[in-house]
Amino acid sequence: MAILRLNYAIELRYGILLDIAQKVYTGEPISLEMGNVNVIWQRDANAIALRSFTHCQSPPLTLNVTGPETVSIRYTAIRFGEILNKPVRFEGEEAETALLSNASLCHQLFGYPCVPLGQMIEWVAEWVRIGGRTLQKPTHFDVRDGKF
């Protein structure tokens, strides 16, 4: 067996980056309470899941599946503001804790994800700018009490 712990998968129609980009684009404030996150492009997460079959064992191998960066919500919102030419508004302050994963073992086994963070941000910004279709399912990444 292999246990894969994923946080957080991103694609054009869904994900934390889309949530932030949409808020920047529409002028809504960005909550900073969850100050940092990890993200990975959905295709890269899928590739890791499939490749993990060759590493199944007993007891199970446990892998954190995410990108290599600790992604600052503040930095990400500012970057979307630059790309979309929109002002960015924030509310709250970064908490001292966040749900983050160390995926170094995953990267040791499979290499770094093919799609880097900067590329994800650019793709999502363009998707929002052109009005691309979304799944309309916010991630609630900024909720810290578990109540959505």
N, CA, C and O of each residue as an XYZ file, in Angstrom:
592
protein
N       0.828     -1.178      0.000
C       0.000      0.000      0.000
C       0.878      1.249      0.000
O       2.060      1.214      0.340
N       0.265      2.317     -0.385
C       0.875      3.641     -0.275
C      -0.223      4.607      0.159
O      -1.324      4.601     -0.391
N       0.084      5.416      1.126
C      -0.853      6.437      1.596
C      -0.358      7.771      1.073
O       0.765      8.188      1.356
N      -1.210      8.437      0.307
C      -0.855      9.732     -0.272
C      -1.659     10.826      0.416
O      -2.889     10.784      0.437
N      -0.969     11.789      0.970
C      -1.619     12.935      1.620
C      -1.421     14.142      0.707
O      -0.312     14.658      0.575
N      -2.506     14.584      0.082
C      -2.465     15.636     -0.927
C      -2.911     16.969     -0.351
O      -3.970     17.060      0.270
N      -2.098     18.008     -0.558
C      -2.542     19.369     -0.297
C      -1.686     20.321     -1.107
O      -0.460     20.212     -1.075
N      -2.233     21.163     -1.765
C      -3.573     21.260     -2.320
C      -3.429     21.228     -3.825
O      -2.548     21.893     -4.372
N      -4.274     20.469     -4.512
C      -4.206     20.368     -5.967
C      -4.827     21.612     -6.607
O      -5.837     22.143     -6.144
N      -4.187     22.048     -7.681
C      -4.577     23.267     -8.400
C      -4.827     22.922     -9.856
O      -4.104     22.119    -10.445
N      -5.835     23.522    -10.424
C      -6.039     23.505    -11.880
C      -6.758     24.792    -12.237
O      -7.063     25.593    -11.353
N      -7.030     25.003    -13.494
C      -7.607     26.283    -13.908
C      -9.003     26.518    -13.353
O      -9.373     27.664    -13.098
N      -9.775     25.479    -13.162
C     -11.183     25.627    -12.762
C     -11.413     25.547    -11.266
O     -12.531     25.768    -10.801
N     -10.364     25.233    -10.496
C     -10.548     25.000     -9.076
C      -9.209     25.163     -8.348
O      -8.145     24.912     -8.915
N      -9.283     25.579     -7.110
C      -8.104     25.571     -6.265
C      -7.849     26.892     -5.566
O      -8.483     27.909     -5.849
N      -6.906     26.843     -4.650
C      -6.565     28.014     -3.849
C      -6.117     29.172     -4.727
O      -6.514     30.313     -4.491
N      -5.306     28.899     -5.725
C      -4.847     29.989     -6.582
C      -6.018     30.647     -7.306
O      -6.050     31.870     -7.447
N      -6.971     29.854     -7.762
C      -8.153     30.423     -8.404
C      -8.938     31.283     -7.416
O      -9.389     32.376     -7.759
N      -9.101     30.786     -6.187
C      -9.826     31.572     -5.174
C      -9.177     32.939     -4.976
O      -9.866     33.959     -4.938
N      -7.865     32.957     -4.852
C      -7.151     34.221     -4.631
C      -7.251     35.110     -5.864
O      -7.537     36.301     -5.744
N      -7.020     34.550     -7.043
C      -7.068     35.339     -8.282
C      -8.441     35.966     -8.492
O      -8.536     37.133     -8.871
N      -9.504     35.206     -8.250
C     -10.853     35.747     -8.436
C     -11.115     36.904     -7.480
O     -11.721     37.905     -7.862
N     -10.663     36.769     -6.249
C     -10.881     37.857     -5.283
C     -10.094     39.101     -5.681
O     -10.605     40.217     -5.591
N      -8.875     38.915     -6.112
C      -8.086     40.066     -6.571
C      -8.786     40.719     -7.758
O      -8.899     41.944     -7.809
N      -9.253     39.925     -8.702
C      -9.875     40.442     -9.923
C     -11.149     41.223     -9.633
O     -11.426     42.235    -10.277
N     -11.932     40.743     -8.648
C     -13.201     41.403     -8.318
C     -13.078     42.434     -7.203
O     -14.066     43.071     -6.837
N     -11.871     42.604     -6.661
C     -11.661     43.618     -5.635
C     -12.039     43.202     -4.228
O     -12.097     44.039     -3.327
N     -12.296     41.924     -4.029
C     -12.624     41.450     -2.677
C     -11.354     41.352     -1.838
O     -10.275     41.087     -2.367
N     -11.485     41.566     -0.534
C     -10.294     41.445      0.317
C      -9.840     39.991      0.440
O     -10.653     39.067      0.421
N      -8.538     39.809      0.566
C      -7.938     38.494      0.732
C      -7.668     38.301      2.214
O      -6.975     39.109      2.833
N      -8.211     37.232      2.787
C      -7.933     36.916      4.187
C      -6.508     36.390      4.301
O      -6.067     35.556      3.511
N      -5.810     36.895      5.295
C      -4.435     36.462      5.528
C      -4.314     35.482      6.698
O      -3.207     35.080      7.056
N      -5.434     35.101      7.290
C      -5.366     34.252      8.487
C      -4.636     32.940      8.242
O      -3.891     32.480      9.108
N      -4.836     32.331      7.084
C      -4.033     31.163      6.709
C      -2.918     31.722      5.844
O      -3.049     31.805      4.622
N      -1.844     32.098      6.468
C      -0.807     32.874      5.808
C      -0.026     32.151      4.737
O       0.520     32.785      3.834
N       0.037     30.812      4.824
C       0.840     30.034      3.884
C       0.142     28.725      3.553
O      -0.606     28.183      4.366
N       0.393     28.229      2.361
C      -0.163     26.954      1.912
C       0.871     26.243      1.045
O       1.895     26.823      0.682
N       0.596     24.998      0.723
C       1.343     24.255     -0.301
C       0.382     23.994     -1.447
O      -0.808     23.780     -1.218
N       0.878     24.009     -2.672
C       0.045     23.700     -3.838
C       0.833     22.852     -4.826
O       2.064     22.873     -4.852
N       0.093     22.108     -5.638
C       0.682     21.313     -6.711
C      -0.305     21.284     -7.867
O      -1.516     21.230     -7.653
N       0.202     21.319     -9.079
C      -0.641     21.239    -10.271
C      -1.307     19.863    -10.297
O      -0.644     18.861    -10.028
N      -2.587     19.792    -10.610
C      -3.349     18.536    -10.565
C      -2.706     17.445    -11.416
O      -2.666     16.289    -10.995
N      -2.209     17.777    -12.586
C      -1.570     16.772    -13.435
C      -0.364     16.155    -12.746
O      -0.150     14.945    -12.826
N       0.423     16.981    -12.069
C       1.591     16.469    -11.350
C       1.167     15.556    -10.205
O       1.793     14.523     -9.969
N       0.117     15.930     -9.502
C      -0.394     15.079     -8.414
C      -0.889     13.744     -8.961
O      -0.649     12.696     -8.362
N      -1.574     13.784    -10.089
C      -2.056     12.539    -10.705
C      -0.892     11.645    -11.125
O      -0.932     10.432    -10.923
N       0.140     12.246    -11.707
C       1.301     11.470    -12.141
C       1.978     10.798    -10.948
O       2.386      9.640    -11.036
N       2.095     11.513     -9.848
C       2.694     10.940     -8.639
C       1.837      9.795     -8.120
O       2.362      8.754     -7.723
N       0.527      9.981     -8.120
C      -0.368      8.913     -7.640
C      -0.185      7.646     -8.462
O      -0.104      6.554     -7.901
N      -0.118      7.776     -9.767
C       0.064      6.604    -10.617
C       1.450      5.979    -10.439
O       1.581      4.756    -10.393
N       2.459      6.802    -10.341
C       3.819      6.294    -10.181
C       4.048      5.676     -8.806
O       4.976      4.886     -8.629
N       3.216      6.027     -7.840
C       3.399      5.489     -6.484
C       3.071      3.996     -6.407
O       3.466      3.333     -5.448
N       2.347      3.451     -7.409
C       2.064      2.010     -7.408
C       3.345      1.182     -7.335
O       3.358      0.095     -6.757
N       4.401      1.695     -7.916
C       5.671      0.944     -7.900
C       6.359      1.000     -6.540
O       7.371      0.332     -6.327
N       5.817      1.790     -5.624
C       6.410      1.932     -4.290
C       5.505      1.396     -3.188
O       5.748      1.654     -2.009
N       4.468      0.654     -3.556
C       3.574      0.087     -2.548
C       4.338     -0.933     -1.701
O       5.184     -1.671     -2.205
N       4.031     -0.957     -0.445
C       4.720     -1.861      0.477
C       3.863     -2.072      1.725
O       2.810     -1.455      1.884
N       4.330     -2.948      2.596
C       3.677     -3.188      3.869
C       4.760     -3.179      4.944
O       5.702     -3.967      4.870
N       4.647     -2.323      5.919
C       3.610     -1.319      6.122
C       3.628     -0.276      5.010
O       4.610     -0.146      4.279
N       2.526      0.466      4.893
C       2.384      1.387      3.761
C       3.442      2.490      3.751
O       3.872      2.980      4.795
N       3.841      2.859      2.544
C       4.644      4.054      2.345
C       3.698      5.245      2.467
O       2.623      5.248      1.867
N       4.089      6.250      3.239
C       3.273      7.454      3.380
C       4.002      8.607      2.722
O       5.146      8.914      3.058
N       3.323      9.242      1.777
C       3.911     10.361      1.037
C       3.041     11.602      1.144
O       1.823     11.530      0.978
N       3.664     12.737      1.420
C       2.988     14.018      1.286
C       3.150     14.442     -0.170
O       4.266     14.520     -0.682
N       2.042     14.711     -0.820
C       2.050     15.082     -2.240
C       1.658     16.550     -2.345
O       0.499     16.917     -2.154
N       2.637     17.370     -2.647
C       2.412     18.793     -2.838
C       3.653     19.393     -3.467
O       4.639     18.695     -3.703
N       3.604     20.669     -3.735
C       4.752     21.333     -4.321
C       5.847     21.577     -3.300
O       5.621     21.416     -2.100
N       7.025     21.960     -3.756
C       8.162     22.132     -2.859
C       8.143     23.436     -2.060
O       8.875     23.563     -1.078
N       7.326     24.397     -2.462
C       7.343     25.709     -1.823
C       6.325     25.827     -0.695
O       5.271     25.190     -0.707
N       6.673     26.655      0.269
C       5.686     27.186      1.199
C       5.225     28.485      0.554
O       6.000     29.432      0.418
N       3.961     28.520      0.160
C       3.431     29.616     -0.649
C       2.763     30.654      0.245
O       1.806     30.345      0.954
N       3.260     31.861      0.211
C       2.688     32.965      0.975
C       1.417     33.469      0.289
O       1.427     33.801     -0.896
N       0.333     33.520      1.047
C      -0.925     34.052      0.504
C      -0.741     35.517      0.124
O      -1.217     35.951     -0.925
N      -0.060     36.273      0.961
C       0.179     37.695      0.672
C       0.957     37.858     -0.644
O       0.556     38.630     -1.515
N       2.067     37.128     -0.777
C       2.865     37.213     -2.004
C       2.023     36.825     -3.224
O       2.066     37.495     -4.255
N       1.266     35.748     -3.096
C       0.472     35.254     -4.223
C      -0.562     36.287     -4.653
O      -0.737     36.527     -5.848
N      -1.241     36.895     -3.699
C      -2.235     37.920     -4.027
C      -1.578     39.125     -4.687
O      -2.098     39.665     -5.664
N      -0.443     39.544     -4.159
C       0.269     40.670     -4.763
C       0.689     40.333     -6.189
O       0.584     41.173     -7.083
N       1.157     39.125     -6.402
C       1.569     38.706     -7.759
C       0.372     38.704     -8.708
O       0.487     39.155     -9.848
N      -0.784     38.195     -8.246
C      -1.982     38.253     -9.089
C      -2.357     39.704     -9.386
O      -2.742     40.026    -10.510
N      -2.249     40.574     -8.392
C      -2.540     41.989     -8.614
C      -1.649     42.590     -9.690
O      -2.112     43.375    -10.518
N      -0.365     42.223     -9.680
C       0.561     42.722    -10.699
C       0.182     42.219    -12.086
O       0.145     42.992    -13.043
N      -0.098     40.932    -12.190
C      -0.417     40.346    -13.494
C      -1.745     40.874    -14.033
O      -1.866     41.178    -15.220
N      -2.740     40.981    -13.148
C      -4.089     41.393    -13.555
C      -4.264     42.919    -13.541
O      -5.320     43.435    -13.908
N      -3.217     43.626    -13.115
C      -3.271     45.081    -13.018
C      -4.444     45.539    -12.145
O      -5.235     46.402    -12.527
N      -4.523     44.934    -10.975
C      -5.602     45.238    -10.026
C      -4.998     45.534     -8.659
O      -3.989     44.938     -8.282
N      -5.610     46.448     -7.921
C      -5.149     46.664     -6.544
C      -5.548     45.458     -5.681
O      -6.527     44.772     -5.971
N      -4.790     45.219     -4.640
C      -5.053     44.084     -3.754
C      -5.403     44.607     -2.371
O      -4.726     45.475     -1.821
N      -6.481     44.054     -1.826
C      -6.909     44.405     -0.469
C      -6.764     43.179      0.419
O      -7.073     42.060      0.009
N      -6.292     43.402      1.634
C      -6.120     42.315      2.593
C      -6.973     42.574      3.815
O      -7.345     43.708      4.116
N      -7.277     41.471      4.524
C      -7.924     41.596      5.832
C      -7.299     40.566      6.762
O      -6.907     39.479      6.337
N      -7.213     40.926      8.032
C      -6.626     40.029      9.011
C      -5.111     40.002      8.919
O      -4.498     40.725      8.134
N      -4.533     39.154      9.740
C      -3.089     39.001      9.762
C      -2.736     37.527      9.729
O      -3.541     36.676     10.107
N      -1.528     37.232      9.276
C      -1.060     35.859      9.189
C      -0.981     35.237     10.580
O      -0.392     35.811     11.496
N      -1.580     34.059     10.727
C      -1.474     33.323     11.982
C      -0.087     32.686     12.077
O       0.631     32.579     11.082
N       0.268     32.276     13.264
C       1.580     31.655     13.463
C       1.643     30.228     12.933
O       2.733     29.682     12.765
N       0.488     29.614     12.668
C       0.450     28.229     12.197
C      -0.309     28.146     10.876
O      -1.092     29.029     10.526
N      -0.049     27.051     10.152
C      -0.749     26.779      8.898
C      -0.644     25.281      8.626
O       0.264     24.618      9.129
N      -1.569     24.753      7.834
C      -1.507     23.353      7.430
C      -0.535     23.244      6.257
O      -0.876     23.573      5.121
N       0.670     22.782      6.545
C       1.712     22.664      5.530
C       2.257     21.246      5.535
O       2.202     20.557      6.553
N       2.778     20.815      4.405
C       3.350     19.477      4.294
C       4.770     19.538      3.754
O       5.095     20.367      2.904
N       5.600     18.653      4.260
C       6.954     18.486      3.759
C       6.914     17.336      2.764
O       6.734     16.183      3.155
N       7.080     17.638      1.494
C       6.998     16.626      0.443
C       8.383     16.211     -0.060
O       8.514     15.740     -1.190
N       9.404     16.380      0.759
C      10.770     16.095      0.297
C      10.950     14.629     -0.099
O      11.654     14.348     -1.070
N      10.335     13.686      0.623
C      10.452     12.280      0.232
C       9.790     12.045     -1.127
O      10.331     11.324     -1.965
N       8.646     12.639     -1.342
C       7.949     12.533     -2.625
C       8.838     13.067     -3.752
O       8.946     12.445     -4.809
N       9.472     14.217     -3.524
C      10.330     14.811     -4.552
C      11.599     13.987     -4.748
O      12.137     13.931     -5.854
N      12.075     13.353     -3.690
C      13.243     12.481     -3.815
C      12.919     11.286     -4.705
O      13.740     10.875     -5.526
N      11.716     10.729     -4.540
C      11.316      9.563     -5.329
C      10.947      9.912     -6.765
O      11.286      9.171     -7.687
N      10.255     11.033     -6.964
C       9.659     11.330     -8.267
C      10.177     12.606     -8.929
O       9.773     12.922    -10.048
N      11.045     13.328     -8.273
C      11.511     14.605     -8.800
C      10.513     15.719     -8.489
O       9.415     15.479     -7.987
N      10.928     16.930     -8.801
C      10.049     18.071     -8.566
C       8.898     18.057     -9.568
O       9.033     17.523    -10.669
N       7.765     18.648     -9.184
C       6.647     18.751    -10.129
C       7.068     19.454    -11.413
O       7.960     20.302    -11.405
N       6.425     19.096    -12.502
C       6.745     19.683    -13.814
C       6.299     21.136    -13.933
O       6.946     21.936    -14.608
N       5.190     21.474    -13.274
C       4.647     22.831    -13.389
C       5.015     23.611    -12.126
O       4.504     23.316    -11.046
N       5.898     24.606    -12.255
C       6.314     25.384    -11.092
C       5.242     26.397    -10.673
O       4.327     26.711    -11.434
N       5.382     26.888     -9.465
C       4.421     27.825     -8.898
C       4.208     29.050     -9.788
O       3.067     29.446    -10.028
N       5.285     29.648    -10.276
C       5.137     30.846    -11.114
C       4.291     30.596    -12.342
O       3.504     31.455    -12.740
N       4.444     29.424    -12.952
C       3.644     29.077    -14.132
C       2.179     28.900    -13.751
O       1.291     29.349    -14.476
N       1.923     28.248    -12.619
C       0.535     28.077    -12.159
C      -0.128     29.429    -11.970
O      -1.266     29.629    -12.395
N       0.572     30.353    -11.338
C       0.011     31.687    -11.088
C      -0.298     32.379    -12.410
O      -1.372     32.962    -12.560
N       0.613     32.325    -13.360
C       0.369     32.968    -14.655
C      -0.811     32.342    -15.385
O      -1.651     33.060    -15.928
N      -0.887     31.019    -15.405
C      -2.001     30.347    -16.088
C      -3.337     30.701    -15.448
O      -4.300     31.014    -16.148
N      -3.395     30.653    -14.124
C      -4.656     30.943    -13.425
C      -5.044     32.400    -13.628
O      -6.222     32.695    -13.832
N      -4.091     33.308    -13.578
C      -4.402     34.726    -13.806
C      -5.013     34.930    -15.183
O      -6.010     35.638    -15.326
N      -4.421     34.314    -16.192
C      -4.961     34.450    -17.550
C      -6.356     33.846    -17.650
O      -7.227     34.401    -18.320
N      -6.573     32.712    -16.988
C      -7.881     32.055    -16.993
C      -8.944     32.972    -16.396
O     -10.045     33.092    -16.934
N      -8.613     33.607    -15.298
C      -9.548     34.540    -14.651
C      -9.758     35.757    -15.545
O     -10.888     36.219    -15.707
N      -8.679     36.278    -16.125
C      -8.774     37.459    -16.977
C      -9.705     37.241    -18.170
O     -10.458     38.141    -18.542
N      -9.655     36.026    -18.781
C     -10.494     35.757    -19.956
C     -11.881     35.228    -19.591
O     -12.689     34.952    -20.477
N     -12.160     35.086    -18.299
C     -13.474     34.597    -17.873
C     -13.658     33.115    -18.093
O     -14.761     32.666    -18.404
N     -12.591     32.346    -17.936
C     -12.665     30.897    -18.115
C     -13.654     30.243    -17.152
O     -13.890     30.732    -16.047
N     -14.214     29.148    -17.594
C     -15.201     28.409    -16.795
C     -14.542     27.856    -15.531
O     -13.400     27.398    -15.564
N     -15.276     27.906    -14.420
C     -14.775     27.349    -13.163
C     -15.795     26.361    -12.612
O     -16.930     26.291    -13.083
N     -15.376     25.606    -11.613
C     -16.289     24.652    -10.961
C     -17.164     25.330     -9.916
O     -18.078     24.705     -9.379
N     -16.898     26.593     -9.620
C     -17.655     27.376     -8.651
C     -17.735     26.679     -7.302
O     -18.795     26.614     -6.679
N     -16.595     26.160     -6.862
C     -16.499     25.481     -5.572
C     -15.294     26.064     -4.828
O     -14.171     25.588     -4.994
N     -15.527     27.088     -4.012
C     -14.410     27.678     -3.269
C     -13.754     26.638     -2.354
O     -14.423     25.746     -1.832
N     -12.456     26.765     -2.171
C     -11.727     25.801     -1.346
C     -11.886     26.058      0.148
O     -11.723     25.138      0.950
N     -12.198     27.273      0.529
C     -12.262     27.669      1.943
C     -10.908     27.489      2.613
O     -10.840     27.177      3.802
N      -9.823     27.683      1.854
C      -8.481     27.506      2.388
C      -8.221     28.395      3.596
O      -7.386     28.073      4.441
N      -8.933     29.511      3.678
C      -8.690     30.486      4.736
C      -9.481     30.214      6.008
O      -9.349     30.945      6.989
N     -10.298     29.172      5.997
C     -11.080     28.837      7.190
C     -10.209     28.024      8.143
O      -9.649     27.000      7.751
N     -10.095     28.462      9.359
C      -9.211     27.813     10.321
C      -9.969     26.986     11.360
O      -9.354     26.214     12.096
N     -11.286     27.135     11.430
C     -12.023     26.395     12.461
C     -12.676     25.127     11.946
O     -13.348     24.435     12.711
N     -12.501     24.801     10.674
C     -13.068     23.579     10.111
C     -14.532     23.675      9.762
O     -15.121     22.680      9.338
N     -15.147     24.837      9.924
C     -16.568     25.030      9.619
C     -16.697     25.765      8.290
O     -16.343     26.939      8.185
N     -17.202     25.070      7.284
C     -17.338     25.663      5.963
C     -18.760     26.058      5.708
O     -19.074     26.579      4.638
